[in-house]
Amino acid sequence: MTTGPVVRYDTAHGFAHRDLLDFKGDVKKTPLFNQDLNDALTFAENDLKTNGELYKKRFLEEVYE
């Protein structure tokens, strides 16, 4: 099994964004169109609280296919 992040948030590349990673290491980058970094952090926290288990489930299903 490959280990690594399923989803991550960061501000690299000059903008706040979410990276969704698959087990092969491919990344889908989605910009966050928040006005400031505090709003982006709040969005990220809420997203992970709401969808964290779903991200994990999808990742593990892909690993074990």
C-alpha contacts under 8 A as a table, 3 or more apart, distances in Angstrom:
res1	aa1	res2	aa2	distance
1	M	63	V	6.55
1	M	64	Y	7.95
2	T	23	F	5.98
2	T	24	K	7.73
2	T	63	V	7.39
3	T	23	F	7.24
4	G	23	F	7.44
5	P	8	R	6.64
5	P	21	L	6.66
6	V	20	L	6.02
6	V	21	L	5.18
6	V	22	D	6.66
6	V	23	F	7.97
6	V	55	Y	6.38
6	V	56	K	6.47
6	V	59	F	6.40
7	V	18	R	6.96
7	V	19	D	5.61
7	V	20	L	4.58
7	V	21	L	6.00
7	V	55	Y	7.12
8	R	18	R	5.74
8	R	19	D	5.26
8	R	20	L	6.72
9	Y	16	A	7.31
9	Y	17	H	5.78
9	Y	18	R	4.51
9	Y	19	D	6.24
9	Y	44	A	6.71
10	D	16	A	5.71
10	D	17	H	5.80
10	D	18	R	6.70
11	T	14	G	6.07
11	T	15	F	5.01
11	T	16	A	4.19
11	T	17	H	6.29
12	A	15	F	6.31
12	A	16	A	7.14
15	F	31	P	7.15
15	F	32	L	7.78
16	A	31	P	6.13
16	A	32	L	5.49
16	A	33	F	7.72
16	A	34	N	7.98
16	A	37	L	7.19
16	A	40	A	6.71
17	H	29	K	6.60
17	H	30	T	5.41
17	H	31	P	4.19
17	H	32	L	4.95
18	R	29	K	5.76
18	R	30	T	5.14
18	R	31	P	6.42
18	R	32	L	7.09
19	D	27	V	5.99
19	D	28	K	5.54
19	D	29	K	4.58
19	D	30	T	6.40
20	L	27	V	5.53
20	L	28	K	5.13
20	L	29	K	6.58
21	L	24	K	7.88
21	L	25	G	5.81
21	L	26	D	5.60
21	L	27	V	4.60
21	L	28	K	6.56
22	D	25	G	5.40
22	D	26	D	5.54
22	D	27	V	6.75
22	D	59	F	6.42
22	D	62	E	7.70
23	F	26	D	7.44
23	F	59	F	6.81
23	F	62	E	7.19
23	F	63	V	6.21
32	L	40	A	6.64
33	F	40	A	7.96
34	N	37	L	7.22
34	N	39	D	5.85
34	N	40	A	5.60
35	Q	39	D	6.82
35	Q	40	A	7.87
36	D	39	D	5.53
36	D	40	A	6.49
37	L	40	A	4.85
37	L	41	L	6.08
38	N	41	L	5.10
38	N	42	T	6.25
39	D	42	T	5.07
39	D	43	F	6.13
40	A	43	F	5.06
40	A	44	A	6.14
41	L	44	A	5.04
41	L	45	E	6.15
42	T	45	E	5.19
42	T	46	N	6.20
43	F	46	N	5.23
43	F	47	D	6.03
44	A	47	D	5.07
44	A	48	L	6.16
45	E	48	L	5.31
45	E	49	K	6.18
46	N	49	K	5.11
46	N	50	T	6.03
47	D	50	T	5.13
47	D	51	N	5.61
47	D	52	G	7.17
48	L	51	N	5.20
48	L	52	G	4.48
49	K	52	G	5.81
50	T	53	E	7.86
51	N	54	L	5.19
51	N	55	Y	6.24
52	G	55	Y	5.20
52	G	56	K	6.26
53	E	56	K	5.02
53	E	57	K	6.04
54	L	57	K	5.03
54	L	58	R	6.15
55	Y	58	R	5.32
55	Y	59	F	6.16
56	K	59	F	5.14
56	K	60	L	6.16
57	K	60	L	5.24
57	K	61	E	6.07
58	R	61	E	5.12
58	R	62	E	6.22
59	F	62	E	5.20
59	F	63	V	6.31
60	L	63	V	4.95
60	L	64	Y	6.21
61	E	64	Y	5.30
61	E	65	E	6.10
62	E	65	E	5.33
